[in-house]
Amino acid sequence: MAHGSSKVIYAALAGNGLIAITKFAAAAYTGSSAMASEAIHSLVDTGNQVLLLIGIKRSKRPADAAHPFGYGTEVYFWAFVVAIMIFGVGAGVSLYEGYQKILHPHEISSPIVNYVVLGLAMVFEAGAWWVAYKEFEKTRGRRNLIDAVRRSKDPTVFTVLFEDSAAMLGLIVALVGISLAQYTGIKELDGYASVGIGIILAGTAAVLAYETKGLIIGEAASRELVDGVRTIALAANGVERINELRTMHLGPNDVLVAISLDVADAMPAGDVEQTISGLEVDIMAAFPDVRRVFAEIQSAAGHAASVAAEQARTRAENGGTDPA
């Protein structure tokens, strides 16, 4: 795991921990529902950063007999747990708190305390957001934000970035709700602000769950890496064609490459071994994220036959129809 991922998480952990304590104190003193929702939001974010750090630590464990490819995907699992936490705890409690305040509205005492706390929270959150954004920019390249998130294989960075973005939006909603409740005298607006914060958290959780689900299931490496491996393989001595090339991320910086090659029929076995060994070295040298390369020597006709057999077996398992 990159050092930058941990740096982003520690920055967010420190900020959210201090902010949560301050918000809870302000919510207890003023009785603001929106402030209470924001306090819960920050508490959940603090817990989420701890979970991400656990995921990073556990993903670094070396491979063993039970997990021969290592534990890199653990970071994907814990990122998914974070999404569930945001939805179940953060959004759920905020929606409930807002609903109760709408049903049983009451005056906010000392609103100036809320304004001061929200202002300080915005400063702290902005600092944590900037750290996460700068780290995300290092891997973004020229892609737009949405495409970069979809292609990112390190959920720790974009999870913190999304959390901090949701936190900034939540602070704005809380500030607007408390201000309107004070100046219009409509006490229910504080509760509606809490509901708005819950909706923001639910949306954030849904996006994070969707993105991390793909990583847990298994995603291919970037197009640049795949094309690069293809170029290196075709340039190897004796390789006539690539029958098949598959890649999968076993962690943010751990890629598995499986490749089927058709080599010249007259090529001696010793030369084939040297070609495969050199191919693995060249691929790993060009792409440090590639940790394992499995190369299979197979004729084009033999590969086509195995593919046809696999497709027939799949159709049989699906009742004679191709899977959707």
C-alpha positions as CSV (number, residue, x, y, z in Angstrom):
1,M,0.0,0.0,0.0
2,A,1.3,3.4,-0.9
3,H,2.5,5.7,1.9
4,G,0.2,8.4,0.5
5,S,-2.9,6.4,1.3
6,S,-2.0,6.2,5.0
7,K,-1.1,9.9,5.1
8,V,-4.5,10.8,3.8
9,I,-6.2,8.6,6.3
10,Y,-4.2,9.9,9.3
11,A,-4.9,13.5,8.3
12,A,-8.7,12.7,8.1
13,L,-8.6,10.8,11.4
14,A,-7.0,13.6,13.3
15,G,-9.4,16.2,11.9
16,N,-12.6,14.2,12.2
17,G,-11.8,13.1,15.8
18,L,-11.4,16.7,17.0
19,I,-14.4,17.9,15.0
20,A,-16.6,15.1,16.4
21,I,-15.8,16.1,20.0
22,T,-16.5,19.7,19.3
23,K,-19.8,19.1,17.5
24,F,-21.1,16.8,20.2
25,A,-20.4,19.5,22.8
26,A,-22.1,22.1,20.7
27,A,-25.1,19.9,20.0
28,A,-25.6,19.1,23.7
29,Y,-25.3,22.8,24.6
30,T,-27.6,24.2,21.9
31,G,-30.0,21.3,21.3
32,S,-29.6,21.6,17.5
33,S,-30.7,18.5,15.5
34,A,-28.5,19.5,12.5
35,M,-25.5,19.9,14.8
36,A,-26.2,16.5,16.4
37,S,-26.3,14.9,12.9
38,E,-23.1,16.5,12.0
39,A,-21.5,15.2,15.2
40,I,-22.7,11.7,14.4
41,H,-21.3,12.2,10.8
42,S,-17.9,13.1,12.1
43,L,-17.9,10.2,14.6
44,V,-18.7,7.8,11.8
45,D,-16.0,9.2,9.7
46,T,-13.5,8.8,12.5
47,G,-14.5,5.2,12.9
48,N,-14.2,4.7,9.2
49,Q,-10.7,6.0,9.1
50,V,-9.8,3.4,11.8
51,L,-11.4,0.7,9.7
52,L,-9.4,1.7,6.6
53,L,-6.2,1.7,8.6
54,I,-7.1,-1.8,9.7
55,G,-7.6,-2.8,6.1
56,I,-4.2,-1.4,5.1
57,K,-2.4,-3.2,7.9
58,R,-4.2,-6.6,7.2
59,S,-3.6,-6.3,3.5
60,K,0.2,-6.3,4.0
61,R,0.3,-9.8,5.5
62,P,2.4,-12.2,3.4
63,A,0.9,-14.9,1.4
64,D,0.4,-18.3,3.1
65,A,-1.0,-21.7,2.3
66,A,-4.6,-20.6,3.0
67,H,-4.2,-17.4,0.9
68,P,-1.5,-18.1,-1.8
69,F,-2.1,-14.8,-3.5
70,G,-1.8,-12.8,-0.3
71,Y,-4.3,-10.5,1.5
72,G,-4.3,-7.5,-0.7
73,T,-8.1,-7.6,-1.3
74,E,-8.7,-7.1,2.4
75,V,-8.5,-3.3,1.9
76,Y,-11.4,-3.6,-0.6
77,F,-13.5,-5.5,2.0
78,W,-12.9,-2.9,4.7
79,A,-13.6,0.0,2.3
80,F,-17.0,-1.8,1.6
81,V,-17.6,-2.0,5.3
82,V,-17.0,1.8,5.5
83,A,-19.7,2.4,2.9
84,I,-22.1,0.3,4.9
85,M,-21.2,2.2,8.1
86,I,-21.8,5.5,6.4
87,F,-25.2,4.3,5.2
88,G,-26.4,2.4,8.2
89,V,-25.1,4.6,11.0
90,G,-24.4,8.0,9.5
91,A,-27.4,8.3,7.2
92,G,-29.8,6.3,9.3
93,V,-29.2,8.2,12.5
94,S,-29.2,11.6,10.8
95,L,-32.6,10.8,9.1
96,Y,-34.0,9.6,12.4
97,E,-32.7,12.6,14.3
98,G,-34.2,15.0,11.7
99,Y,-37.5,13.2,11.6
100,Q,-37.8,13.4,15.4
101,K,-37.0,17.1,15.3
102,I,-39.6,17.8,12.7
103,L,-42.2,16.0,14.8
104,H,-41.1,17.6,18.0
105,P,-39.4,20.9,17.1
106,H,-37.8,23.0,19.8
107,E,-35.8,26.3,19.9
108,I,-32.1,26.3,19.3
109,S,-30.3,27.9,22.3
110,S,-27.1,29.9,21.7
111,P,-27.0,29.5,17.9
112,I,-23.7,31.5,17.9
113,V,-22.0,28.5,19.3
114,N,-23.2,26.4,16.3
115,Y,-21.9,29.0,13.9
116,V,-18.4,29.1,15.5
117,V,-18.2,25.3,15.6
118,L,-19.4,24.9,12.0
119,G,-16.9,27.6,10.9
120,L,-14.0,25.8,12.6
121,A,-15.2,22.5,11.3
122,M,-15.2,23.8,7.7
123,V,-11.6,24.9,8.1
124,F,-10.5,21.5,9.5
125,E,-12.5,19.6,6.9
126,A,-11.1,21.7,4.1
127,G,-7.6,20.9,5.2
128,A,-8.3,17.2,5.3
129,W,-10.1,17.4,1.9
130,W,-7.1,19.2,0.3
131,V,-4.7,16.5,1.5
132,A,-7.0,13.7,0.0
133,Y,-7.5,15.6,-3.2
134,K,-3.8,16.2,-3.8
135,E,-3.1,12.5,-3.2
136,F,-5.9,11.6,-5.6
137,E,-4.5,14.0,-8.2
138,K,-1.3,12.0,-8.3
139,T,-3.1,9.1,-9.9
140,R,-5.8,10.9,-11.7
141,G,-3.8,12.0,-14.8
142,R,-5.8,13.7,-17.4
143,R,-9.0,11.8,-16.6
144,N,-12.1,13.6,-15.4
145,L,-13.0,13.1,-11.7
146,I,-15.7,10.5,-12.3
147,D,-13.6,8.4,-14.7
148,A,-10.7,8.6,-12.4
149,V,-12.7,7.3,-9.4
150,R,-14.1,4.5,-11.6
151,R,-10.6,3.5,-12.7
152,S,-8.9,3.9,-9.3
153,K,-7.8,0.7,-7.6
154,D,-7.0,2.3,-4.3
155,P,-10.3,2.8,-2.4
156,T,-8.7,4.3,0.6
157,V,-7.9,7.6,-1.2
158,F,-11.2,8.1,-3.0
159,T,-13.2,6.9,0.1
160,V,-11.6,9.7,2.2
161,L,-12.1,12.2,-0.6
162,F,-15.8,11.3,-0.9
163,E,-16.2,11.4,2.9
164,D,-14.6,14.8,3.2
165,S,-16.7,16.1,0.3
166,A,-19.9,14.8,1.9
167,A,-18.7,16.4,5.2
168,M,-18.3,19.8,3.5
169,L,-21.7,19.6,2.0
170,G,-23.2,18.5,5.3
171,L,-21.7,21.5,7.1
172,I,-23.1,23.8,4.5
173,V,-26.6,22.2,4.9
174,A,-26.3,22.4,8.7
175,L,-25.3,26.1,8.5
176,V,-28.2,27.0,6.2
177,G,-30.7,25.0,8.3
178,I,-29.7,26.5,11.6
179,S,-29.5,30.0,10.2
180,L,-33.0,29.7,8.6
181,A,-34.5,28.2,11.8
182,Q,-33.1,31.2,13.8
183,Y,-34.1,34.0,11.4
184,T,-37.5,32.7,10.3
185,G,-38.6,31.2,13.6
186,I,-39.5,27.9,11.8
187,K,-38.0,25.4,14.2
188,E,-38.6,22.5,11.9
189,L,-36.0,23.7,9.4
190,D,-33.3,22.5,11.8
191,G,-34.8,19.0,11.5
192,Y,-35.0,19.3,7.7
193,A,-31.3,20.2,7.6
194,S,-30.6,17.0,9.5
195,V,-32.7,15.0,6.9
196,G,-30.7,16.7,4.2
197,I,-27.4,15.6,5.8
198,G,-28.8,12.0,6.0
199,I,-29.6,12.1,2.3
200,I,-26.1,13.3,1.4
201,L,-24.6,10.5,3.5
202,A,-26.9,7.9,1.9
203,G,-25.9,9.0,-1.6
204,T,-22.2,9.0,-0.7
205,A,-22.5,5.5,0.8
206,A,-24.3,4.2,-2.4
207,V,-21.5,5.5,-4.7
208,L,-18.7,4.0,-2.5
209,A,-20.5,0.7,-2.1
210,Y,-20.9,0.5,-5.9
211,E,-17.2,1.3,-6.6
212,T,-15.8,-1.0,-3.9
213,K,-18.1,-3.9,-5.0
214,G,-16.4,-3.9,-8.4
215,L,-13.0,-4.1,-6.7
216,I,-14.1,-7.0,-4.4
217,I,-15.4,-9.0,-7.3
218,G,-12.2,-8.4,-9.3
219,E,-11.3,-5.7,-11.8
220,A,-8.8,-5.8,-14.6
221,A,-5.7,-3.7,-14.7
222,S,-5.7,-0.4,-16.6
223,R,-5.8,-0.3,-20.4
224,E,-2.3,1.1,-20.4
225,L,-0.9,-1.8,-18.4
226,V,-2.7,-4.4,-20.5
227,D,-1.5,-2.8,-23.8
228,G,2.0,-2.6,-22.4
229,V,2.1,-6.3,-21.4
230,R,0.7,-7.2,-24.8
231,T,3.5,-5.2,-26.5
232,I,6.2,-6.8,-24.4
233,A,4.8,-10.3,-25.0
234,L,4.6,-9.9,-28.8
235,A,8.2,-8.7,-28.9
236,A,9.5,-11.8,-27.0
237,N,11.6,-14.3,-28.9
238,G,9.6,-17.0,-30.7
239,V,6.1,-15.6,-29.7
240,E,3.8,-15.7,-32.8
241,R,0.6,-14.6,-31.2
242,I,-1.2,-14.0,-27.9
243,N,-4.2,-16.3,-27.5
244,E,-5.5,-14.7,-24.4
245,L,-4.4,-12.1,-21.8
246,R,-6.2,-11.6,-18.5
247,T,-5.3,-9.4,-15.6
248,M,-6.8,-8.8,-12.2
249,H,-6.1,-6.5,-9.2
250,L,-5.5,-8.5,-6.0
251,G,-4.8,-5.2,-4.3
252,P,-4.3,-1.5,-5.2
253,N,-0.6,-2.3,-6.1
254,D,-0.9,-6.0,-6.8
255,V,-1.7,-7.2,-10.3
256,L,-2.0,-10.8,-11.5
257,V,-1.2,-11.4,-15.2
258,A,-2.3,-14.6,-16.9
259,I,-1.3,-15.0,-20.5
260,S,-1.6,-17.7,-23.1
261,L,1.0,-17.7,-25.9
262,D,1.4,-19.5,-29.2
263,V,5.1,-19.9,-30.0
264,A,6.9,-21.2,-33.1
265,D,6.5,-24.9,-33.5
266,A,10.2,-25.5,-34.2
267,M,11.3,-23.6,-31.1
268,P,13.4,-25.9,-28.7
269,A,12.0,-26.4,-25.2
270,G,15.0,-24.7,-23.6
271,D,14.4,-21.6,-25.7
272,V,10.7,-21.6,-24.7
273,E,11.7,-21.6,-21.0
274,Q,14.2,-18.8,-21.5
275,T,11.5,-16.8,-23.4
276,I,9.0,-17.2,-20.6
277,S,11.5,-16.4,-17.9
278,G,12.6,-13.3,-19.7
279,L,9.0,-12.3,-20.4
280,E,8.2,-12.4,-16.7
281,V,11.2,-10.3,-15.8
282,D,10.5,-7.7,-18.5
283,I,6.8,-7.3,-17.5
284,M,7.6,-6.9,-13.8
285,A,10.4,-4.4,-14.6
286,A,8.1,-2.3,-16.8
287,F,5.1,-2.5,-14.4
288,P,6.1,-2.7,-10.7
289,D,2.5,-3.3,-9.7
290,V,2.6,-6.7,-11.5
291,R,3.5,-9.2,-8.8
292,R,2.7,-12.5,-10.5
293,V,2.9,-13.6,-14.2
294,F,1.5,-17.0,-15.3
295,A,2.3,-17.8,-18.9
296,E,0.8,-20.8,-20.7
297,I,2.1,-22.2,-24.0
298,Q,-0.7,-23.3,-26.2
299,S,-1.4,-23.5,-29.9
300,A,-4.0,-21.2,-31.4
301,A,-6.2,-24.2,-32.3
302,G,-5.8,-25.8,-28.8
303,H,-6.8,-22.5,-27.2
304,A,-9.8,-22.1,-29.4
305,A,-10.9,-25.6,-28.5
306,S,-10.6,-24.9,-24.8
307,V,-12.5,-21.7,-25.1
308,A,-15.3,-23.5,-27.0
309,A,-15.4,-26.2,-24.3
310,E,-15.7,-23.5,-21.5
311,Q,-18.5,-21.8,-23.4
312,A,-20.4,-25.0,-23.8
313,R,-20.0,-25.8,-20.1
314,T,-21.3,-22.3,-19.2
315,R,-24.3,-22.7,-21.4
316,A,-25.1,-26.1,-19.9
317,E,-24.9,-24.6,-16.4
318,N,-27.3,-21.9,-17.4
319,G,-29.9,-24.2,-18.9
320,G,-28.7,-24.1,-22.5
321,T,-28.7,-20.3,-22.8
322,D,-25.8,-17.8,-22.7
323,P,-25.5,-15.8,-19.4
324,A,-26.8,-12.3,-19.6
